[in-house]
């Protein structure tokens, strides 16, 4: 027999290949995902692929009991990891074994598994919890609204913390199954398709499923007594709209608006391409807030959105987000223009379609009504800062930039970009710079300077820049006398403008 003699140094090297990493090689996942606007949001070290939420809610007491099961994959050798959550936790298990846990910061749940978790491993995390969401305040505010007959979770940039543990940042999207047990006679509304409902011993359980990736802040829950309408689109998608039974004088206007969901979505498909999800709808609970939110497949609308009558424009805005914001989500919250600029511009296109003011007339109006010293121009839609994330400038100046793009590249390339972008990045994340690169690729034009002027400079673009974008020229010139400078004519306010500008209250709750 021939026996190979292995040198000690070679033996040591070979053993390194088979000996697992020591405990010292495992490190905690970061307590934040790295967003400079919200350093505590999200977590590092893992990605979630699916949430299974089993909930029981008692409207009379606001008591929410839950068991959340998270399916995830580790992205590093993990000794410990965090979830974002605020309610009281009674037990945590990782891969079936009990884990130790502790609370830190305003909403961090630190979990230490019984054994370290190697990189690339599929893990299952089960969290059992209970609490009253309305009593949870983080940094002085709450995303949970109580209603006369229940409660609602809907807010941006955070809402999950109040009702389920998560990796709470749009960078980590997942699919969802949400099962909610409520007293008989009460309904539970969530995202996606209702898979079924059943009643037993005085409680009714509703099972909802979202089968496409969904950011945690876009997950919603509404418990109460609703009138529900159902329908199907021409392609067979289920449509479900829900209205609290006590909306009072706002009831008719709310229904007249939200019941337009199906035909608004059909029109948006002609602008942005095929609808990206498995369900459609909206809901209007009896809450005191004024904002609306693009909760995935089923936008949330405050009754106040309809206090002045029907408001189809806000429906257009929130449904446009299903493409721009929900399917294609921000990489970081500084990229909010990728969401709000395009949802606002969809309203401009709707106004054009309805004969209430063209997008060009709206752009001329926005540019003309804000003089150079207006603080409006200090906000940079491409990176507004956390305090100005939902400032009117992000919406109006953001849409103005899109009209500047349209006038620069022409309608053929422009509408190709509008459809191509959500298809190119479907169910993913993108930054403002990614959109600029894409628009340049499709149009064949250099556009960095245009976007810098309209999105990133804290000053009113000059008249020459406006003329280049075809704003001043469209506004017209009058009063020209020989030897005297002409005065620009102030555009006439488009009929749709007031309702569009009122939509800027959509995030006033934060």
C-alpha positions in Angstrom: 0.0 0.0 0.0 1.2 3.4 -0.9 0.6 6.0 1.9 1.0 9.6 1.1 2.7 11.7 3.7 1.0 15.1 4.2 3.2 17.9 5.4 1.9 19.6 8.6 1.3 22.9 6.9 -0.7 21.3 4.2 -2.8 19.4 6.7 -3.6 22.6 8.6 -4.7 24.3 5.5 -6.9 21.4 4.5 -8.6 21.3 7.9 -9.5 25.0 7.5 -11.6 24.0 4.6 -13.8 21.6 6.6 -13.9 23.1 10.1 -16.9 25.4 10.5 -16.4 29.0 11.4 -16.0 29.5 15.1 -18.5 31.5 17.2 -16.1 34.5 17.0 -16.6 34.7 13.3 -20.3 35.3 13.7 -21.4 38.9 14.2 -24.7 40.8 14.9 -26.6 42.1 11.9 -26.8 45.9 11.7 -29.6 47.5 13.6 -30.4 49.6 10.4 -30.4 48.8 6.7 -28.3 51.9 5.9 -30.8 54.5 4.9 -29.4 58.0 5.8 -32.9 59.5 6.2 -34.0 56.9 8.7 -30.9 55.1 10.2 -33.0 52.9 12.5 -35.3 51.6 9.7 -34.7 48.1 8.5 -31.9 45.8 9.6 -28.8 44.1 8.2 -27.8 40.5 7.9 -30.8 38.8 6.4 -33.6 39.2 3.7 -37.2 38.2 4.3 -39.0 36.4 1.5 -42.4 35.8 3.1 -44.5 36.9 6.1 -47.3 34.8 7.5 -49.3 36.8 10.0 -51.9 35.1 12.3 -53.8 37.9 14.1 -56.7 38.3 16.5 -58.1 41.8 17.1 -60.8 43.0 19.5 -62.1 46.4 18.5 -63.7 47.1 21.8 -60.4 47.0 23.6 -57.9 47.6 20.8 -56.1 44.4 21.8 -54.1 42.8 19.0 -52.7 39.3 19.5 -50.4 37.9 16.8 -48.1 35.1 15.7 -45.8 36.2 12.9 -43.8 33.7 10.9 -41.0 35.1 8.8 -39.1 33.1 6.1 -35.7 34.6 5.5 -32.2 34.0 4.2 -29.1 35.1 6.1 -26.7 37.4 4.3 -23.8 37.0 6.7 -22.7 34.7 9.5 -25.1 35.9 12.1 -24.8 35.7 15.9 -27.8 38.0 16.4 -30.2 40.0 14.3 -32.9 42.6 14.8 -36.5 43.0 13.8 -38.4 46.3 13.8 -41.3 46.0 16.2 -43.0 47.9 19.1 -45.5 45.7 20.8 -44.8 43.4 23.7 -43.3 40.0 22.7 -43.8 36.8 24.7 -41.8 34.3 22.7 -39.4 34.0 19.7 -38.2 30.9 18.0 -35.6 30.6 15.3 -35.7 27.3 13.3 -38.0 25.9 15.9 -35.7 26.5 18.9 -36.4 29.1 21.5 -34.3 32.3 21.1 -33.5 35.0 23.6 -34.7 38.5 22.8 -34.6 42.0 24.2 -35.9 45.4 23.2 -33.6 48.3 22.4 -34.1 51.8 21.0 -37.5 52.9 20.0 -38.5 49.8 18.0 -35.7 47.3 17.9 -36.3 43.7 18.8 -32.9 42.0 19.2 -33.0 38.3 18.7 -30.2 35.9 19.7 -30.8 32.4 18.2 -29.9 29.2 20.2 -27.1 28.6 17.7 -25.3 31.0 15.3 -26.7 31.2 11.8 -24.3 30.6 8.8 -24.5 32.9 5.8 -26.8 31.7 3.0 -29.0 29.7 5.3 -32.8 29.6 5.1 -34.3 30.4 8.4 -37.7 30.5 10.0 -38.5 33.1 12.7 -41.7 32.9 14.8 -42.7 35.8 17.0 -45.6 35.7 19.4 -46.9 39.1 20.7 -49.8 41.1 22.0 -50.6 44.7 22.8 -52.7 47.8 22.0 -51.3 49.5 18.9 -53.0 52.8 19.7 -51.0 53.1 22.9 -47.7 52.7 21.1 -46.0 56.0 20.4 -42.6 56.1 18.6 -40.9 59.5 18.4 -44.3 61.0 19.6 -46.5 59.6 16.8 -48.4 56.6 15.8 -49.4 54.9 12.5 -52.4 53.2 14.1 -55.7 55.0 14.0 -58.7 53.8 16.0 -62.1 54.1 14.5 -65.6 53.9 16.2 -65.7 50.2 15.3 -62.1 49.1 14.9 -58.6 50.2 13.9 -56.5 50.9 10.9 -52.7 50.5 10.1 -51.7 52.8 7.3 -48.8 55.3 7.2 -45.6 56.3 5.5 -42.6 55.7 5.9 -43.5 53.4 8.8 -46.6 51.4 9.8 -45.6 47.8 10.2 -43.9 48.4 13.6 -47.4 48.9 15.2 -48.8 45.5 14.1 -46.2 43.0 13.0 -42.4 42.4 13.3 -40.5 43.0 10.1 -37.4 44.2 8.3 -39.1 47.6 7.9 -37.6 49.1 4.8 -38.6 49.0 1.1 -35.3 47.4 0.2 -36.5 44.1 1.7 -39.8 43.3 0.0 -41.7 40.0 0.6 -44.9 38.2 -0.1 -47.7 38.1 2.5 -50.4 35.9 4.0 -52.5 37.8 6.5 -55.1 35.9 8.6 -57.2 38.1 10.9 -59.7 36.9 13.4 -62.4 39.5 14.4 -65.7 39.4 16.2 -68.7 38.2 14.0 -70.2 41.2 12.2 -66.9 42.9 11.8 -64.7 42.7 8.8 -60.9 42.7 8.3 -59.5 44.2 5.2 -55.9 43.7 4.0 -53.8 43.6 0.8 -54.2 41.3 -2.2 -56.9 38.6 -2.7 -59.3 37.3 -0.1 -58.6 33.6 0.0 -61.6 32.8 2.2 -63.4 33.4 5.4 -64.9 31.3 8.1 -66.8 31.7 11.4 -66.6 29.8 14.7 -67.7 30.5 18.2 -68.4 34.2 17.6 -65.3 35.0 15.6 -64.8 35.4 11.9 -61.4 34.8 10.2 -60.4 36.5 7.0 -57.5 35.2 5.0 -55.7 37.6 2.6 -52.8 36.9 0.2 -50.3 39.2 -1.6 -48.4 37.1 -4.0 -46.0 39.8 -5.3 -43.1 41.4 -3.4 -44.5 44.1 -1.1 -42.7 46.7 1.1 -43.6 46.5 4.7 -45.0 50.0 4.9 -47.4 49.1 2.0 -49.0 46.3 4.1 -52.2 47.5 5.6 -54.9 46.3 8.0 -58.3 47.7 8.6 -60.9 46.2 11.0 -64.4 47.6 11.3 -67.9 47.4 9.8 -67.7 48.0 6.1 -70.0 48.0 3.0 -68.0 46.0 0.5 -68.4 46.1 -3.3 -66.7 43.4 -5.5 -66.1 43.2 -9.2 -63.6 41.9 -11.8 -61.6 43.6 -14.4 -61.8 42.7 -18.1 -58.7 40.5 -17.5 -60.2 38.8 -14.5 -58.5 40.6 -11.6 -60.7 40.7 -8.5 -61.7 44.3 -7.4 -62.7 44.9 -3.8 -63.6 48.3 -2.4 -64.7 48.9 1.2 -66.4 51.8 2.9 -67.1 52.4 6.6 -70.8 52.4 7.3 -70.6 55.7 9.2 -68.9 58.0 6.7 -71.8 60.5 7.0 -71.9 63.3 4.4 -68.6 62.0 2.8 -70.1 58.7 1.9 -71.5 59.5 -1.5 -68.5 61.4 -2.8 -66.2 58.6 -1.5 -68.1 55.9 -3.4 -68.4 58.1 -6.5 -64.6 58.3 -6.5 -63.3 55.0 -5.4 -65.8 53.1 -7.5 -63.9 54.6 -10.5 -60.9 52.4 -9.5 -61.4 49.9 -12.2 -61.6 52.3 -15.1 -58.8 54.5 -13.7 -56.6 51.5 -13.6 -57.5 50.5 -17.1 -56.5 54.0 -18.3 -53.3 53.8 -16.3 -52.4 50.6 -18.1 -52.4 52.6 -21.3 -49.8 54.9 -19.8 -47.7 52.7 -17.6 -48.2 49.2 -19.0 -49.8 46.1 -17.5 -51.1 46.4 -13.9 -48.5 44.6 -11.8 -50.5 42.9 -9.0 -53.1 40.2 -8.3 -55.9 42.5 -7.0 -57.3 46.0 -7.2 -59.4 48.2 -5.0 -59.5 50.7 -2.2 -60.9 51.4 1.2 -62.3 54.4 3.1 -62.4 53.9 6.9 -63.9 56.3 9.4 -60.7 58.0 10.5 -60.0 61.6 11.4 -56.9 61.9 9.2 -56.7 63.8 5.9 -54.1 61.7 3.9 -54.3 58.9 1.4 -51.7 56.1 0.9 -50.8 53.7 -1.9 -51.1 50.5 0.3 -50.4 47.8 -2.3 -53.4 46.6 -4.3 -55.8 48.4 -2.0 -55.1 52.1 -1.4 -56.2 53.8 1.9 -58.3 57.0 1.7 -59.3 59.3 4.5 -62.9 60.5 4.3 -61.6 64.0 4.3 -60.3 63.5 0.8 -63.9 63.6 -0.3 -65.2 66.5 1.9 -65.4 68.8 -1.1 -67.1 66.2 -3.3 -65.9 63.5 -5.6 -62.1 63.3 -6.0 -61.1 60.9 -8.8 -57.8 62.7 -8.9 -56.6 61.3 -5.6 -57.6 57.8 -6.9 -55.5 58.4 -10.0 -52.6 59.4 -7.7 -52.7 56.4 -5.4 -53.3 53.9 -8.3 -50.4 55.4 -10.2 -48.2 54.4 -7.2 -49.0 50.8 -7.9 -46.5 51.0 -10.7 -44.3 53.9 -9.4 -43.6 53.2 -5.7 -45.1 49.8 -5.1 -43.9 47.6 -7.9 -40.8 49.8 -8.4 -39.9 50.9 -4.9 -37.3 53.4 -3.6 -33.7 52.2 -2.9 -33.6 54.8 -0.1 -36.1 57.3 1.1 -34.2 60.1 -0.6 -35.5 58.6 -3.9 -39.1 59.6 -3.0 -39.4 61.5 -6.3 -39.5 58.2 -8.1 -42.8 57.7 -6.3 -44.4 61.1 -5.8 -43.3 62.9 -9.0 -44.8 60.3 -11.2 -48.0 59.8 -9.2 -48.5 63.6 -9.4 -47.8 63.6 -13.1 -50.4 60.9 -13.6 -52.9 63.4 -12.2 -51.6 65.9 -14.8 -52.2 63.4 -17.6 -55.6 62.6 -16.2 -56.5 66.3 -16.2 -55.3 66.4 -19.9 -57.5 63.4 -20.7 -60.5 64.9 -18.9 -60.1 68.3 -20.7 -59.5 70.2 -17.4 -56.0 71.4 -18.2 -53.1 69.9 -20.2 -49.9 68.8 -18.5 -48.2 71.7 -20.3 -50.7 74.2 -18.9 -50.2 72.8 -15.4 -46.5 73.0 -15.7 -46.7 76.6 -16.9 -48.9 77.4 -13.9 -46.6 75.7 -11.4 -43.5 77.5 -12.7 -45.2 80.9 -12.9 -46.9 80.9 -9.5 -43.6 80.5 -7.5 -41.3 83.5 -7.6 -37.6 83.1 -7.2 -37.7 83.9 -3.4 -40.4 81.3 -2.7 -39.2 78.6 -0.3 -40.8 76.1 -2.7 -37.6 76.2 -4.8 -35.3 75.5 -1.8 -36.6 71.9 -1.6 -34.7 69.5 -4.0 -37.2 66.8 -5.1 -34.3 64.5 -6.0 -33.0 64.6 -2.4 -35.4 66.6 -0.3 -34.2 65.5 3.2 -36.3 63.7 5.7 -38.1 66.9 6.9 -39.2 67.8 3.4 -39.9 64.3 2.1 -43.5 65.1 1.5 -43.3 68.8 0.8 -45.4 70.2 -2.0 -42.3 70.8 -4.0 -41.7 67.0 -4.2 -45.0 66.7 -5.9 -45.3 69.8 -8.0 -41.7 70.5 -8.9 -41.3 66.8 -9.2 -44.0 66.7 -11.9 -42.6 69.8 -13.5 -39.3 67.9 -14.0 -41.3 65.2 -15.8 -42.9 67.6 -18.1 -39.5 69.1 -18.8 -38.4 65.6 -19.7 -41.4 65.1 -22.0 -40.7 68.4 -23.8 -37.1 67.6 -24.2 -37.3 64.0 -25.6 -40.7 64.2 -27.4 -43.8 62.2 -26.8 -42.7 59.0 -28.5 -39.7 58.5 -26.3 -41.4 59.9 -23.3 -44.3 57.5 -23.2 -41.9 54.7 -24.1 -40.0 55.6 -20.9 -43.1 55.7 -18.8 -44.1 52.2 -19.8 -40.6 50.8 -19.9 -39.4 51.9 -16.5 -41.9 49.9 -14.4 -41.4 46.9 -16.7 -37.6 47.1 -16.4 -37.6 47.3 -12.6 -40.8 45.3 -11.8 -41.0 44.2 -8.1 -37.6 45.7 -7.4 -36.0 49.0 -6.1 -34.4 51.9 -7.9 -32.8 55.3 -7.3 -33.4 58.6 -9.0 -30.1 58.2 -10.8 -31.2 54.8 -12.2 -34.2 56.6 -13.8 -32.0 59.3 -15.3 -29.7 56.6 -16.8 -32.7 54.7 -18.2 -34.3 57.8 -19.7 -31.0 58.6 -21.4 -30.7 55.1 -22.8 -34.3 55.1 -24.2 -34.2 58.7 -25.6 -30.6 58.7 -26.8 -30.3 62.2 -25.3 -28.0 63.5 -22.5 -30.4 64.3 -19.6 -28.2 64.7 -16.5 -28.1 68.5 -16.8 -31.9 68.7 -17.1 -32.6 66.6 -14.1 -29.9 68.4 -12.1 -31.7 71.7 -12.8 -35.2 70.6 -12.0 -34.6 68.1 -9.2 -31.3 68.9 -7.4 -30.7 72.7 -7.5 -32.1 74.6 -4.4 -33.2 77.5 -6.6 -35.8 78.4 -9.2 -34.6 77.4 -12.6 -33.8 80.5 -14.7 -36.1 81.8 -17.4 -33.7 80.5 -20.0 -33.8 77.0 -18.4 -37.6 77.2 -18.3 -37.6 78.4 -22.0 -35.4 75.4 -22.9 -37.9 73.2 -21.2 -40.6 75.0 -23.1 -42.4 76.6 -20.1 -41.9 80.3 -20.5 -42.5 80.2 -24.3 -45.8 78.4 -23.7 -46.8 81.0 -21.1 -46.6 83.7 -23.8 -45.2 87.2 -23.9 -47.3 90.4 -23.9 -46.9 94.1 -23.5 -43.8 94.4 -25.8 -43.2 97.9 -26.8 -40.3 99.2 -29.0 -37.3 99.5 -26.9 -38.9 98.0 -23.8 -38.6 94.5 -22.3 -41.7 92.3 -22.6 -43.6 91.1 -19.6 -44.5 87.4 -19.3 -48.2 86.6 -19.3 -49.2 84.7 -16.1 -50.9 81.5 -17.2 -54.5 80.9 -16.4 -55.1 78.4 -13.5 -56.2 75.1 -15.0 -59.6 73.8 -13.8 -58.0 70.7 -12.3 -55.3 72.5 -10.3 -57.1 73.0 -7.0 -58.1 69.4 -6.6 -54.6 68.3 -7.6 -52.9 70.6 -5.1 -55.2 69.4 -2.4 -53.8 65.9 -2.9 -50.6 67.2 -1.3 -52.2 66.5 2.0 -52.0 62.8 1.3 -49.1 62.4 3.8 -49.9 65.2 6.1 -50.4 62.6 8.9 -46.7 62.1 9.2 
